Amino acid sequence: METKINVFEKGKKALTPLFGISGYLKKSSIEKELLELVDFRVSQINGCAYCLDMHAKELRAMGETEQRLYGLSAWREAPYYTARERAALQWAEAVTNVEVTDDVHRIARAEFSDEELIDLTLGVTAINTWNRFNLVFENTPGTYQVGMFG
């Protein structure tokens, strides 16, 4: 197999705006735990092992339970997610799969302000971009340490 490009070494300029988006989202009014949960769910959909490792570690460090992490792919059937979390997860899945229906939009608007929904959408698109970079360029799953990227 051909060696993949180390995007963090060769693509620093290209990744700078993505790190900027991450910095912006850390200051948004959406709870950091919720954004991490969304990042974890989108990474499940996209099959990004590096990001799954990263966000699982971050969520555990924030006090997230194993039960909620393991149940996330079946969140619709699991009783331990709040209405706001459910709305965010549904929105994240719909944006990731480009299937935002009127019903999905209505549910999200009931839980999030206009500004929050814009920030949530930015977060979903950002993790989708990170997933793709980590899937096509060299990045070893399991190497992430909590807080590694600030």
Beta strands, then each sheet from edge to edge (+ up, - down):
end
